[in-house]
Amino acid sequence: MYATLKKTQPRALQIIENSKINNRLSHAYLFTGPKGTYKKEMAYYLAMMLYCKENKPCYKCSECRAILENRHLNVTYIEPFGQSIKKEQIIALQEEFSKTSLVEGPRIYIINEADTMSTSAANSLLKFIEEPNGETYGILITEHKDNILSTIISRSMVVNFTELDKSVLEEQLLSLEVEGLKLNALSYLTSNIMDAKEMLNDDSFNKVIEVFNKFVLDFANKKPLGLFYRNNQDVLGNKEKLKLFLTLLEGFFRDVYENQVLNRILVFHSLEKEILEISKNVSKENILNYLFMVLELIKKLGYNVNMSLLINQFLIDLNGGI
């Protein structure tokens, strides 16, 4: 895991390690950034740094294993109970940390999804940050920094986590033997390996990929698309699946346009043959029109409109553009 942290979040890792090396640890940290950027893993890394006897956490010793498995007596992990983190959870944390520990060493608390704290919970935590019991370190994790109490932010060391490079996700997916169109689609839809794995295991995602691939082949080969919606209504008749289909289609038309203008493909490399064929047979103006039409359809998914009529008209327009 250290290698992953160093590769994906080198700046955040350097901040954490330097604060330990220079004996300038903050009593409260706020790890903020998009989902899947290894904030939780970094929180555990920081906790292990304070207990592991090695220069860097070894992930193997009894202390490291206890922290990773949430059974270390001096490390408390808190996450939302239901939809939010409640005041009672923070009060329980304070009471636990006020007792004499059976284990020597600092007390550490990790609060995941800290932005879900109720107002009363946040105010209780603020007081705890301002008046900690002994050597105490807090690590707050959030994807939504703006929802954190400003006074908590001002009393914390904010560590920003950057969105992962797509190449990192692609490497991880290739290690799982994910290739071709699924690899292209997942790297377009997310940079989060956890989300990617969930989609791979979702039958809906796989069905949409099949329909999307069939659409591209039909469109590239100038086949009539008038019955395409009807023949695939089991997928396209579902709003969530249709949204995913249209999102992929948006990326595909962007690729066609990029190929026409800059002679490059950004996402769907597995569909290079079809992209080249469409680029040759469809004008740049029409491709841009199709892209705008797809964006408009995605927007209208949130409205109370007859999507089947709109999709069918869109498909007829596509045939007229070749």
N, C-alpha and C positions, 0 to 999 in steps of 0.2 A: 504493500500500500504506500510506503514511503516514496517509491519510484513514481507511482501515479500522482501523488501530491506534488512532487518536484516537477513533473512534466506538465501537469494541468494548472497548478496554482503556485508557480515559483515565487511570485512576489509576496503572496500571503504567507507562504511557508517561511520565507526569509524574515518577515516581520516577527513571526512567532519565535523563530529560533534566535534571532538577535536580541529580543526582549529577555530571553532566558540567559543567553551568554553574557549580556551586559547587566544582568541583575536588575532589569527594569520592567519586570512583569506588572501588568495592570491588574487591579483588583476586579475589573469588569471588562469583558470583550464583547463586541457586537460583530458577529460574522454575517455579512449581508451579501446577497447575490442571487442569480437565477437558480431555479431548481436543478439539481443534479451536478452542482459545481463542487462537490466534496466538502461542504461546510461542516457537516456532522462528523465526517472522518477526520477533519482537521481539529475539531473540538476534542475528539478522543486522543488525537496525537498530542495536543497540548497537555491534556491530563496525564498521559503516559510519560511525557517529558519530565513531569514533576515527581515521578516515582521510579521510573526505570533506572537501573544502575549503569546502563550503557550510556555512551555519549549521545546516541539517538535511541528512541524507543525501539526495542528489539521485537516487539509483538509476540514474544515467546515466553518470557519469564512469568512468574506467578502474578506479579503486580500488573503487567500489561494485559495478561489474559483476564484477570479479574475486572479491569476497567472495560475492556472490549465486551465482556459478557454481562455488564451492568450489575456486578456483584461485589464491587470494591466498597468497603465500609465508609470510605471518605469521599466517594464520588456519587453524587445524586443526579439522576437523569429525569427530567420532567418533560412531558408532552401534553397536548390538549386532552382534557377529559371531556369527551363529546366534541362540541364545536369550539371550545375555548379553554384557556388555562384560567382556573378559578382562584379566587383569593384564598380559599381553604388550602390549595396546594402550596401557595407561597408561605402561608402561615405554618404549615406542616414542615416546610423546608427550614424556616427560621427556628422552629422549636427543636428540630433534629440537630441543627448546627450549634444550638446553645448548650447541648449536652456534651460532656466529656467523651471524646472518641476513644474507642478501644485500640485504635491504630494510630501510630505516630505519623505526622505529616500534615500537609495542608488539606483543607476541605475545599472541594470543588463541586460546583453545580452547573449542569448543562441544561439549558431550556430551549427545546426545539419548538419551532413555529411561535417564537416569542411575540409576534405581532397579534396573536389571537388572545393575548392576555386581556381580561376584563379591566375596566378602569380601576377598580378597587385592587385587583391583583397587581397591576402595574405600579400603583401608588405604594403598596406594601413592599414590592420589590425595590422600589426607589429608596425607601428608608433603609432596607437591608444593605443596599449597595453603599449608601452613605455611612452606615454604622455596622460594618461587618464584625462577626465574632472571630477574633484571632486571625490567623493566616487563611484567608478565604479568597477564592477566585471564582468568578462567575463567567460563563460563556453563553451568550444569547445568540440564537440562530434564527435568521429570518430571510424570506424572499421579498418582504415588503417593509423596507426600512421606514417609509413614510408613516406607517401605522404604529410605530414605536413612540412612546412618550418622549418628547423632546428633551426633557430633563434627564431621562435615562441615557439618551444618546450623548448628551453633553458630558456625562460622567463615565462614559465607556470609551475604550479604544476601538474605533471602528476599523474593521478589516474588510476590504472589498474583494469579493470573489468574482472573477471574470467568467463570462460564458465560454464554454469549452470550444476549442477549435474543432471543426467538423472532421478533420483528419483523425483526431483522437477517437471519436465515435466510430468512424469507419474501421479503424484498426481493431477496436473492440468487437465490432460486428463480424469482421472477417475472421477473428479468432473463434467466433461462434458458428463459422461456416455459413454466414449470411452473405449472399452475393447477388449480382445482377440487379433487377428492378427493385427488389425489396430493399437492398442495400441503398440504392439511390433514393428511394422514397423515404426511408427512415432518416437518412442524413439530411433530407430536405425538411422533414416535418419536425425534427427535434435534434438537440445536441446532448440529450440526456439518455444515458445507456439504460437507466431504469425504465423510463418511458418507452424506449425502443423495445425492450424485452417484453413489456406488457402488451404492446401492439402486436409483436410477433406471436404471442400466445392468444391473441384475440381473433376469433374466427371472422368477425366483421371486417377487420383490417385485411385479412387474406382474401376475402371475397371481393372487396373493393379493388385490390391490386389486380385480381383476375379480370374484372370488368374494365378497369382503366387500361390494361394491356390490350384487351380486345378492341377497345375504342381506338387506341392509337394505331393499331394494325389496320383496322377498317378505314380510318381516316386517311392514312398514308397510301393505302391501296385504292382509294377513291370509291369505296363501296358505299351504297346508299345507307344513310343513317336514320331514315324516317322511322323505322321500327326499333331502333336501338334501345330507346327508353322502355318501350313495352316489353321487349324481349329480356330486359334486365331489371324489371320492376321490383323483383324481390330484394335487390340491393338499392337501386336508385329511388325506390319508393319510400325509403327510410331517410328521414331528415339528417340524422347524424352521418350515415353512410354517404349520402349525397354530398354533404359538406366536405367530407374527406375526399371524395371523387373530384369535386370542383377545385379543391385546394391543390390536388396533384395536377389537375388540368391547367391551373394557373401557372404552376412551375414549368409545365411542359411547354406552354406557349411562350413563356419567357425564354426558354432554351432555344426554341425555333427562331425567335426574333434575335437573340444574341448571336446565333449562328449566321443569320442573314446579314447582320450589321458588322459583327466583329469576328466572325468565323470561329466561334468557340461554343462549347457546351458546358454549362456550369453544373447541372444536376444529373440529368438522365442520360448518362454515358451509355448505358445498356441499350438505349433506344436510338443510338447514333444513326443507324441506317434509315429509320423512319423519319428522324428529324431532318436529315439531308434531303430525303425525298420530298417532304412537305416544303422545306425551304425553297426547293427548286420549282415547285408547282403552285405555290400560294404566294401572293404578293406581300410585301412588308406591311402595307396598309391594311390588308385583310387580317393578317396575324395580329396586329395591334387592335383592330376592331374586335377580334375574337377574345383577346385578353381582357379588354374592357367589359365585354359582355359577361365573361366568367366572373369578374370582380363584382359586377352588378347583381348577378345571380346569387353570389355568396352573401351579399348585403341583404337581398330580399328573402333569404332563408329565415330571417328573424321577423318577417312580416306575415300577416295572415293573407297569403295569396296562393293561388293554385299553381304550385311549382311544376306539376306535370305539363301544363300548357306552356309555361315559360321554357322548360327544358326541351320540349318537342319543337318549339319554334326555333330555339337556338340550334338544334341539330339540323333542322331544315336549312337554316342560314349557312351552316358550315358546308353543307353539300353544294350550296349555290356559289361558294367562294372558290371552288377548285375548277 
